[in-house]
């Protein structure tokens, strides 16, 4: 009798576990689709890609290959600080900044709760990229969205195909020349924003080049350059982060 009761309880628990598991999968799938749709819609509505002739003429005076409607973006979310674009990849997203580094881990651009989150700038940074190191975070989504493609920079061929990104604000356009990519820990000094002296920055940069998995020795850099650090979770070990860093140059 006790054995039958035990088997019945076990069967019920197994059914409940299956139901919960299926519900979790359905919820995650729905959130992925919701997040993808929101950012696809934003990119389609808020971003204009310049045609080839216009871009070639614009390049003479600087400028990114896209125009962004920041007026409309700000009406939707006053926390927007820029737009990040990497030609030929899925990186084509608004960048926001909150008073903490938690909120946009679980909220979309329109502030709906969603595990896809939003690409966001470190709360400690100045939004005008005036800090020596500006840090931008994004999730490593299993559907390839958000910052999942950063880990492709593990391969030299991928870097060769995508050496440049663009960061656009309401005031200026910036070119980001990728110079390093590597895996690190969440408490790494990679995420240092301010440097007390020039020598410390020089030491920092030499450490990044030694860590990097790609060869960018052709790219001229100095301790007067500001950089941008893009980071996402990596799953090789607990607390792992994948990092792509670029030299920031104002082009308009």
Kinemage of the C-alpha trace (Angstrom):
@kinemage 1
@onewidth
@group {chain A} dominant
@subgroup {mainchain}
@vectorlist {calphas} color= white
{ca unk a 1} P 0.000 0.000 0.000
{ca unk a 2} L 2.762 2.422 0.976
{ca unk a 3} L 4.628 1.521 -2.195
{ca unk a 4} L 1.557 2.334 -4.331
{ca unk a 5} L 1.132 5.694 -2.570
{ca unk a 6} L 4.812 6.467 -3.077
{ca unk a 7} L 4.610 5.576 -6.769
{ca unk a 8} L 1.481 7.699 -7.190
{ca unk a 9} L 3.099 10.705 -5.525
{ca unk a 10} L 6.221 10.235 -7.649
{ca unk a 11} L 4.129 10.085 -10.815
{ca unk a 12} L 2.256 13.265 -9.869
{ca unk a 13} L 5.543 15.065 -9.129
{ca unk a 14} L 6.960 13.961 -12.474
{ca unk a 15} L 3.897 15.283 -14.289
{ca unk a 16} L 4.123 18.593 -12.425
{ca unk a 17} L 7.829 18.859 -13.252
{ca unk a 18} L 7.070 18.249 -16.933
{ca unk a 19} L 4.299 20.855 -16.917
{ca unk a 20} L 6.552 23.420 -15.245
{ca unk a 21} L 9.372 22.641 -17.669
{ca unk a 22} L 7.093 23.036 -20.690
{ca unk a 23} L 5.684 26.275 -19.254
{ca unk a 24} L 9.211 27.600 -18.774
{ca unk a 25} L 10.153 26.772 -22.366
{ca unk a 26} L 6.986 28.459 -23.656
{ca unk a 27} L 7.677 31.561 -21.549
{ca unk a 28} L 11.307 31.830 -22.690
{ca unk a 29} L 10.340 31.283 -26.338
{ca unk a 30} L 7.679 33.991 -26.065
{ca unk a 31} L 10.163 36.432 -24.490
{ca unk a 32} L 12.751 35.742 -27.188
{ca unk a 33} L 10.205 36.422 -29.925
{ca unk a 34} L 8.928 39.522 -28.144
{ca unk a 35} L 12.463 40.877 -27.757
{ca unk a 36} L 13.410 40.105 -31.355
{ca unk a 37} L 10.285 41.809 -32.670
{ca unk a 38} L 10.808 44.925 -30.584
{ca unk a 39} L 14.400 45.439 -31.720
{ca unk a 40} L 13.684 44.519 -35.333
{ca unk a 41} L 10.868 47.068 -35.341
{ca unk a 42} L 13.088 49.729 -33.782
{ca unk a 43} L 15.857 49.118 -36.321
{ca unk a 44} L 13.383 49.235 -39.213
{ca unk a 45} L 11.621 52.393 -38.047
{ca unk a 46} L 14.342 54.414 -36.296
{ca unk a 47} L 17.328 53.711 -38.574
{ca unk a 48} L 17.895 54.826 -42.153
{ca unk a 49} L 20.710 53.157 -44.092
{ca unk a 50} L 22.458 55.547 -46.446
{ca unk a 51} L 22.620 54.497 -50.083
{ca unk a 52} L 26.071 53.818 -51.495
{ca unk a 53} L 26.511 57.143 -53.352
{ca unk a 54} L 25.368 59.216 -50.360
{ca unk a 55} L 27.582 57.280 -47.961
{ca unk a 56} L 30.642 57.661 -50.199
{ca unk a 57} L 30.102 61.420 -50.374
{ca unk a 58} L 29.412 61.612 -46.641
{ca unk a 59} L 32.546 59.657 -45.788
{ca unk a 60} L 34.618 62.528 -47.127
{ca unk a 61} L 33.279 64.628 -44.260
{ca unk a 62} L 32.995 61.742 -41.814
{ca unk a 63} L 29.865 60.128 -40.479
{ca unk a 64} L 28.359 56.689 -39.967
{ca unk a 65} L 26.595 54.738 -42.750
{ca unk a 66} L 23.251 55.081 -40.930
{ca unk a 67} L 21.059 57.889 -39.649
{ca unk a 68} L 19.131 57.443 -36.390
{ca unk a 69} L 15.906 59.197 -35.377
{ca unk a 70} L 16.831 60.131 -31.825
{ca unk a 71} L 13.848 62.432 -31.390
{ca unk a 72} L 11.476 59.480 -31.784
{ca unk a 73} L 13.700 57.212 -29.691
{ca unk a 74} L 13.730 59.723 -26.832
{ca unk a 75} L 9.938 59.954 -26.917
{ca unk a 76} L 9.818 56.200 -26.293
{ca unk a 77} L 12.572 56.120 -23.664
{ca unk a 78} L 14.371 59.145 -22.247
{ca unk a 79} L 17.246 56.892 -21.109
{ca unk a 80} L 18.575 56.399 -24.642
{ca unk a 81} L 22.191 57.577 -25.003
{ca unk a 82} L 23.205 56.166 -28.399
{ca unk a 83} L 22.904 53.537 -31.100
{ca unk a 84} L 25.445 50.757 -31.722
{ca unk a 85} L 25.826 49.378 -35.246
{ca unk a 86} L 28.168 46.760 -36.687
{ca unk a 87} L 27.691 46.362 -40.459
{ca unk a 88} L 26.898 42.851 -41.626
{ca unk a 89} L 26.038 41.553 -38.147
{ca unk a 90} L 23.041 41.457 -35.833
{ca unk a 91} L 24.409 44.319 -33.745
{ca unk a 92} L 22.063 47.186 -34.588
{ca unk a 93} L 20.605 48.333 -31.284
{ca unk a 94} L 19.755 51.355 -29.156
{ca unk a 95} L 21.933 51.885 -26.087
{ca unk a 96} L 20.394 53.098 -22.828
{ca unk a 97} L 21.776 54.125 -19.447
{ca unk a 98} L 20.112 53.822 -16.066
{ca unk a 99} L 21.110 54.858 -12.558
{ca unk a 100} L 22.144 51.237 -11.921
{ca unk a 101} L 23.487 48.265 -13.873
{ca unk a 102} L 20.549 45.994 -13.090
{ca unk a 103} L 17.327 47.381 -14.539
{ca unk a 104} L 18.066 46.843 -18.234
{ca unk a 105} L 19.219 43.288 -17.668
{ca unk a 106} L 15.528 42.381 -17.468
{ca unk a 107} L 13.691 45.128 -19.364
{ca unk a 108} L 13.247 45.910 -23.042
{ca unk a 109} L 13.666 49.350 -24.568
{ca unk a 110} L 9.962 50.064 -23.988
{ca unk a 111} L 10.432 49.042 -20.317
{ca unk a 112} L 8.503 45.789 -20.594
{ca unk a 113} L 9.875 43.042 -18.371
{ca unk a 114} L 11.798 40.596 -20.571
{ca unk a 115} L 14.907 38.435 -20.144
{ca unk a 116} L 16.352 39.767 -23.426
{ca unk a 117} L 17.003 43.086 -21.713
{ca unk a 118} L 18.471 46.091 -23.535
{ca unk a 119} L 22.022 47.012 -24.537
{ca unk a 120} L 23.123 49.445 -21.817
{ca unk a 121} L 26.023 51.659 -20.806
{ca unk a 122} L 27.637 51.344 -17.391
{ca unk a 123} L 25.939 53.675 -14.909
{ca unk a 124} L 29.353 55.063 -13.912
{ca unk a 125} L 30.204 56.280 -17.407
{ca unk a 126} L 29.618 59.687 -18.904
{ca unk a 127} L 27.152 59.184 -21.790
{ca unk a 128} L 29.238 61.363 -24.157
{ca unk a 129} L 32.098 58.784 -24.335
{ca unk a 130} L 34.448 61.245 -22.632
{ca unk a 131} L 35.752 58.628 -20.184
{ca unk a 132} L 38.909 56.768 -21.154
{ca unk a 133} L 36.983 53.496 -21.055
{ca unk a 134} L 33.245 53.341 -21.772
{ca unk a 135} L 31.646 49.987 -20.906
{ca unk a 136} L 28.545 48.657 -22.676
{ca unk a 137} L 26.736 45.463 -21.635
{ca unk a 138} L 24.424 43.096 -23.474
{ca unk a 139} L 23.079 39.573 -23.046
{ca unk a 140} L 24.512 36.555 -24.862
{ca unk a 141} L 21.203 35.282 -26.260
{ca unk a 142} L 20.892 31.719 -27.535
{ca unk a 143} L 19.006 32.926 -30.623
{ca unk a 144} L 22.055 34.958 -31.655
{ca unk a 145} L 20.581 38.358 -30.811
{ca unk a 146} L 21.891 41.170 -28.605
{ca unk a 147} L 25.636 40.606 -27.907
{ca unk a 148} L 25.784 36.894 -28.776
{ca unk a 149} L 27.839 37.627 -31.906
{ca unk a 150} L 30.671 39.216 -29.894
{ca unk a 151} L 32.168 35.772 -29.334
{ca unk a 152} L 32.643 35.428 -33.081
{ca unk a 153} L 35.575 37.815 -32.623
{ca unk a 154} L 37.430 34.802 -31.234
{ca unk a 155} L 38.301 34.101 -34.876
{ca unk a 156} L 40.654 36.237 -36.983
{ca unk a 157} L 38.556 35.768 -40.127
{ca unk a 158} L 35.514 37.250 -38.381
{ca unk a 159} L 37.512 40.245 -37.213
{ca unk a 160} L 38.869 40.720 -40.736
{ca unk a 161} L 35.273 40.800 -42.017
{ca unk a 162} L 34.003 43.148 -39.286
{ca unk a 163} L 36.884 45.342 -38.032
{ca unk a 164} L 34.756 48.454 -37.539
{ca unk a 165} L 31.593 49.320 -35.632
{ca unk a 166} L 29.805 52.642 -35.272
{ca unk a 167} L 28.375 54.406 -32.245
{ca unk a 168} L 25.897 57.164 -33.030
{ca unk a 169} L 24.539 59.773 -30.635
{ca unk a 170} L 22.232 62.739 -31.092
{ca unk a 171} L 25.297 65.005 -31.274
{ca unk a 172} L 28.080 62.971 -32.895
{ca unk a 173} L 29.037 59.853 -34.841
{ca unk a 174} L 31.944 57.685 -33.690
{ca unk a 175} L 33.920 54.969 -35.429
{ca unk a 176} L 34.992 52.023 -33.291
{ca unk a 177} L 38.116 50.250 -34.558
{ca unk a 178} L 38.185 46.844 -32.861
{ca unk a 179} L 41.629 46.151 -31.403
{ca unk a 180} L 41.146 43.276 -28.915
{ca unk a 181} L 38.849 40.374 -28.071
{ca unk a 182} L 39.191 37.845 -25.276
{ca unk a 183} L 37.529 35.981 -22.431
{ca unk a 184} L 37.956 37.211 -18.874
{ca unk a 185} L 36.325 37.236 -15.442
{ca unk a 186} L 33.538 39.484 -14.192
{ca unk a 187} L 35.907 41.120 -11.666
{ca unk a 188} L 38.714 41.750 -14.180
{ca unk a 189} L 40.513 45.107 -14.308
{ca unk a 190} L 39.294 45.220 -17.931
{ca unk a 191} L 36.255 47.019 -16.526
{ca unk a 192} L 38.293 49.887 -15.092
{ca unk a 193} L 36.872 53.224 -16.197
{ca unk a 194} L 39.256 55.817 -14.793
{ca unk a 195} L 43.042 55.777 -14.733
{ca unk a 196} L 45.056 57.748 -12.164
{ca unk a 197} L 47.979 58.329 -14.509
{ca unk a 198} L 49.035 57.752 -18.099
{ca unk a 199} L 51.399 54.904 -17.196
{ca unk a 200} L 48.537 52.902 -15.703
{ca unk a 201} L 46.613 53.211 -18.966
{ca unk a 202} L 49.669 52.134 -20.935
{ca unk a 203} L 50.044 49.064 -18.740
{ca unk a 204} L 46.340 48.363 -19.138
{ca unk a 205} L 46.564 48.510 -22.936
{ca unk a 206} L 49.611 46.246 -23.095
{ca unk a 207} L 47.725 43.687 -21.005
{ca unk a 208} L 44.767 43.811 -23.385
{ca unk a 209} L 46.931 43.261 -26.453
{ca unk a 210} L 48.619 40.300 -24.778
{ca unk a 211} L 45.203 38.798 -23.956
{ca unk a 212} L 43.692 39.380 -27.379
{ca unk a 213} L 42.837 36.441 -29.623
{ca unk a 214} L 43.018 38.524 -32.795
{ca unk a 215} L 45.917 40.313 -34.471
{ca unk a 216} L 45.329 44.060 -34.851
{ca unk a 217} L 48.961 45.185 -34.817
{ca unk a 218} L 48.357 47.389 -37.867
{ca unk a 219} L 46.053 49.712 -35.874
{ca unk a 220} L 47.873 52.781 -34.478
{ca unk a 221} L 46.952 53.539 -30.853
{ca unk a 222} L 48.252 55.720 -28.053
{ca unk a 223} L 47.480 56.541 -24.434
{ca unk a 224} L 45.549 59.587 -25.638
{ca unk a 225} L 42.904 57.341 -27.241
{ca unk a 226} L 39.581 56.639 -25.567
{ca unk a 227} L 38.251 53.100 -25.880
{ca unk a 228} L 34.927 51.292 -25.689
{ca unk a 229} L 34.481 47.902 -24.004
{ca unk a 230} L 31.594 45.698 -25.170
{ca unk a 231} L 30.938 42.743 -22.888
{ca unk a 232} L 28.600 39.786 -22.561
{ca unk a 233} L 28.358 36.577 -20.553
{ca unk a 234} L 30.428 33.587 -21.593
{ca unk a 235} L 29.672 30.082 -20.415
{ca unk a 236} L 33.101 28.448 -20.316
{ca unk a 237} L 33.390 28.900 -16.545
{ca unk a 238} L 31.546 30.548 -13.674
{ca unk a 239} L 31.636 34.333 -13.932
{ca unk a 240} L 33.125 34.283 -17.434
{ca unk a 241} L 32.743 37.333 -19.674
{ca unk a 242} L 33.582 37.815 -23.329
{ca unk a 243} L 34.981 41.225 -24.221
{ca unk a 244} L 35.488 43.120 -27.478
{ca unk a 245} L 37.303 46.447 -27.236
{ca unk a 246} L 37.621 49.227 -29.775
{ca unk a 247} L 39.375 52.542 -30.277
{ca unk a 248} L 36.890 55.428 -30.358
{ca unk a 249} L 37.254 58.153 -33.006
{ca unk a 250} L 34.751 60.955 -33.488
{ca unk a 251} L 33.944 61.142 -37.194
{ca unk a 252} L 31.162 63.723 -37.191
